[in-house]
Amino acid sequence: MVAGEPSTPTLIQSISLGLGGYNKAFQLVGSSLLASPEAFIREPLQEIARAAGVSEPTVLRFCRQFGFKGLPDFRIALAMSLAREAQGSFIDPGVTDKAVVNLGAKRAIARFALSLLGDDRSIIIDSGSTTQLFAENLRAANPLVIMTTGLNIAEAFRGASQHTVMLPGGTVRFESNSLSGRMVESTLDGMRFDTIYLGADAIDPVLGLSTFNEAEAHQNAAMVAVSQRVIVLADSTKFRAPALHRICAADRIHAVITDTGLSDDTASLLEQHGVAVHRVEPEGSN
């Protein structure tokens, strides 16, 4: 909880507080979740249902009663809720969950990002679902030198032989399909890139970019430090209270590409810090 914010219950607190008022099936789901939240975040739907002793549709209805479209966005919110309570421990949501949430917005953001490529010749692409879509759009682009920590990003360029794709050293984080650790920072030492295309767990229009994972914050800050421009690709759900570990201040960001769900007030605050804000219409919204 950020100082001065109203004491709004987190998702995990809401589940715990409401458990006694649920019907029997929802009590089983809620109790199973509270007993093993990490399993709820990482296990497939059928295993979650089996562990709770309910049907798969019951698990989905449980998620939807909290206002979520389904299991993937519920699990991402649950991971964020747990991180805020644990104050330092973060369970990475699965890459498959991230890939399907707000997909229309992410596709539009990734497509628009091509228009900001300009004269870039050397770039860094952060790991993530939106940046993966951006990478897929770059397959036919003019030759680039591309550094990435995302294994999925590197795979997106398979067959695009005009590009030079580099992976730094590091430890594989299978949950996020990426490399992490201080070896990433050591690899970047002495290098220089035109632009980094970056995501984040949270964006504050004043405080900047942040993440719940300390190692990820360190390496992203190192990638920002060796890049002339910082372009953030993030759907409007990422604009929320800061996470625990800051990546960079708002005035270090050159541009943000997001969707039309971003409020005018937030866009105005970003622009006051010199950030160019591009709000695009999500695909399939018409």
C-alpha positions in Angstrom: 0.0 0.0 0.0 1.4 3.4 -0.9 1.3 6.0 1.9 -1.7 8.2 1.7 -3.8 5.8 -0.4 -7.2 4.8 0.8 -7.3 1.4 2.5 -8.9 -0.5 -0.3 -8.9 -4.3 0.2 -6.6 -6.2 -2.1 -8.0 -9.1 -4.1 -6.6 -11.7 -1.7 -8.1 -9.7 1.2 -11.5 -9.5 -0.5 -11.5 -13.3 -1.0 -10.6 -13.9 2.6 -13.1 -11.4 4.0 -16.0 -12.7 1.8 -15.3 -16.4 2.2 -18.0 -17.1 4.8 -20.7 -15.6 2.6 -20.0 -17.6 -0.5 -22.0 -20.6 -1.6 -20.5 -24.0 -0.8 -18.8 -24.4 -4.2 -17.3 -20.9 -4.1 -16.1 -21.6 -0.5 -14.2 -24.6 -1.8 -12.6 -22.6 -4.5 -11.7 -19.7 -2.2 -10.3 -22.0 0.5 -8.2 -23.8 -2.0 -6.9 -20.5 -3.4 -6.0 -19.1 0.1 -4.3 -22.4 1.0 -2.1 -22.4 -2.1 -2.2 -19.2 -4.1 0.9 -20.0 -6.0 -0.7 -23.2 -7.3 -3.8 -21.2 -8.3 -1.6 -18.8 -10.3 0.5 -21.5 -12.0 -1.5 -24.7 -12.4 -3.8 -25.4 -15.3 -7.6 -24.9 -14.9 -8.3 -28.6 -14.6 -5.8 -29.0 -11.7 -7.2 -26.0 -9.9 -10.7 -27.5 -10.1 -9.5 -30.9 -9.0 -7.7 -29.5 -6.0 -10.8 -27.6 -5.0 -13.2 -30.5 -5.6 -15.3 -28.5 -8.0 -16.0 -28.3 -11.8 -13.9 -26.1 -14.1 -16.9 -23.8 -14.9 -17.3 -23.2 -11.2 -13.7 -21.9 -11.0 -14.4 -19.6 -13.9 -17.6 -18.3 -12.3 -15.6 -17.6 -9.1 -13.2 -15.5 -11.1 -15.9 -13.6 -12.9 -17.8 -12.6 -9.7 -14.8 -10.3 -8.9 -15.3 -8.5 -12.3 -12.7 -10.4 -14.3 -13.3 -11.9 -17.8 -11.8 -15.2 -16.9 -9.0 -17.1 -15.2 -5.9 -15.4 -16.9 -6.7 -11.8 -15.9 -7.9 -13.0 -12.4 -4.5 -14.8 -11.9 -2.5 -11.7 -12.9 -4.5 -9.5 -10.5 -4.0 -12.2 -7.8 -0.2 -12.2 -8.3 -0.2 -8.4 -8.0 -2.3 -8.6 -4.9 0.0 -11.1 -3.3 3.1 -9.0 -4.2 1.7 -5.9 -2.4 1.0 -7.9 0.7 4.3 -9.8 0.7 6.3 -6.6 0.1 9.1 -8.2 -1.9 8.0 -11.6 -3.0 6.4 -11.9 -6.4 4.9 -14.9 -8.1 5.2 -14.4 -11.9 1.9 -15.0 -13.7 2.4 -17.5 -16.6 3.3 -16.2 -20.0 0.2 -17.8 -21.5 -2.0 -15.8 -19.1 -0.3 -12.5 -20.0 -0.5 -13.3 -23.7 -4.3 -13.4 -23.8 -5.2 -10.6 -21.5 -6.1 -7.3 -23.3 -5.0 -8.8 -26.6 -6.7 -6.3 -28.8 -5.0 -3.4 -27.1 -1.6 -5.1 -27.1 -1.9 -5.8 -30.9 -2.8 -2.2 -31.6 0.1 -0.9 -29.4 2.6 -3.2 -31.0 1.5 -2.2 -34.5 1.7 1.5 -33.7 5.2 1.1 -32.2 6.5 0.5 -35.7 5.8 4.1 -36.6 8.2 5.3 -33.9 11.1 3.1 -35.1 12.5 6.1 -37.1 16.2 5.8 -37.8 16.8 3.2 -35.1 19.6 0.7 -36.0 20.2 -0.9 -32.6 17.5 -1.6 -30.2 16.6 -3.5 -27.0 13.3 -5.3 -26.7 12.2 -6.1 -23.2 10.6 -9.5 -22.5 6.8 -9.5 -22.4 3.6 -10.3 -24.3 3.2 -6.8 -25.9 6.8 -6.6 -26.8 6.6 -10.1 -28.4 3.8 -8.8 -30.7 6.1 -5.8 -31.5 8.9 -8.2 -32.4 6.6 -10.2 -34.7 5.8 -6.9 -36.5 9.5 -6.2 -36.9 10.2 -9.4 -38.9 10.0 -7.6 -42.2 11.7 -4.4 -41.0 15.1 -3.1 -42.3 18.1 -4.7 -40.7 18.5 -4.1 -37.0 20.8 -5.1 -34.2 18.4 -6.4 -31.5 19.3 -7.2 -27.9 16.6 -8.9 -25.8 16.2 -10.8 -22.5 13.1 -12.5 -23.8 13.4 -16.0 -25.2 10.1 -15.6 -26.8 11.3 -12.3 -28.4 14.4 -14.1 -29.9 12.2 -16.9 -31.2 9.9 -14.3 -32.9 12.8 -13.4 -35.2 13.5 -17.0 -36.4 14.0 -16.8 -40.2 14.3 -13.0 -40.3 17.9 -13.3 -41.3 18.4 -9.6 -42.0 18.4 -8.9 -38.2 21.2 -9.6 -35.8 19.6 -10.9 -32.6 21.6 -11.1 -29.3 20.8 -12.6 -26.0 22.8 -11.6 -22.9 24.0 -14.1 -20.3 21.7 -14.8 -17.3 19.6 -17.2 -15.5 16.5 -18.5 -17.3 13.2 -17.6 -15.6 10.8 -20.1 -17.1 7.7 -18.4 -15.7 8.4 -15.3 -17.8 10.3 -17.1 -20.6 13.2 -14.7 -20.1 16.8 -14.3 -18.8 17.6 -12.4 -15.6 20.4 -11.7 -13.2 23.5 -9.5 -12.9 25.1 -11.2 -15.9 22.6 -9.3 -18.0 23.9 -6.0 -16.6 27.5 -7.2 -17.2 26.8 -7.9 -20.8 25.4 -4.4 -21.3 28.4 -2.7 -19.8 30.0 -0.5 -22.5 27.3 -1.0 -25.1 25.0 1.7 -26.5 21.6 1.3 -28.2 19.3 3.8 -30.0 16.1 2.8 -28.2 14.7 0.4 -25.7 11.1 -0.8 -26.1 10.0 -1.6 -22.6 7.1 -2.9 -20.6 6.5 -2.7 -16.8 4.3 -4.1 -14.1 3.2 -0.6 -13.1 3.4 3.0 -14.5 2.9 6.1 -12.4 2.7 9.4 -14.3 5.0 11.1 -11.8 7.1 8.3 -10.3 7.7 6.4 -13.5 8.1 2.7 -14.3 8.3 0.0 -11.6 8.1 -3.8 -11.2 7.5 -6.3 -8.4 10.7 -8.3 -9.2 13.9 -6.8 -7.9 16.2 -8.6 -10.3 14.0 -7.5 -13.2 14.1 -3.9 -12.0 17.9 -3.9 -11.8 18.4 -5.3 -15.3 15.7 -3.0 -16.9 17.4 0.0 -15.3 20.6 -1.1 -16.8 19.0 -1.5 -20.2 17.5 2.0 -19.9 20.9 3.4 -19.0 22.5 2.2 -22.3 19.6 3.4 -24.5 19.2 6.9 -25.9 15.4 6.7 -26.1 12.9 4.9 -23.8 9.6 3.9 -25.4 7.1 2.1 -23.2 4.5 -0.3 -24.6 1.8 -0.9 -22.1 -2.0 -1.2 -22.1 -3.9 1.1 -19.8 -4.3 -1.5 -17.0 -0.6 -1.0 -16.2 -1.3 2.6 -15.0 -1.7 1.9 -11.3 0.0 2.5 -7.9 3.8 2.0 -8.1 5.2 -1.5 -7.5 8.1 -2.1 -5.1 11.1 -1.6 -7.4 11.6 1.4 -9.6 13.1 1.1 -13.1 13.2 4.7 -14.1 11.6 8.1 -13.5 8.9 9.4 -15.7 11.1 12.1 -17.2 13.4 9.4 -18.6 10.6 8.1 -20.8 10.4 9.6 -24.3 7.1 8.0 -25.4 4.3 5.8 -24.1 2.1 3.8 -26.4 -1.1 2.7 -24.7 -4.8 2.3 -25.5 -7.7 4.6 -25.3 -8.6 3.4 -21.8 -5.9 5.8 -20.4 -7.6 8.8 -18.8 -7.0 12.4 -20.0 -5.7 13.3 -16.6 -3.0 10.6 -16.5 -2.0 11.4 -20.1 -1.7 15.1 -19.2 0.5 14.3 -16.2 2.8 12.3 -18.4 3.0 15.0 -21.0 4.0 17.5 -18.2 7.1 15.3 -17.7 8.0 15.5 -21.4 6.5 12.2 -22.3 4.8 11.8 -25.7 1.6 9.9 -25.2 0.0 7.9 -28.0 -3.4 6.3 -27.3 -4.5 3.8 -29.9 -7.9 2.1 -30.4 -7.7 -1.6 -29.5 -8.2 -4.0 -32.3 -11.7 -5.4 -32.6 -13.2 -2.6 -30.5 -15.4 -1.3 -33.3 
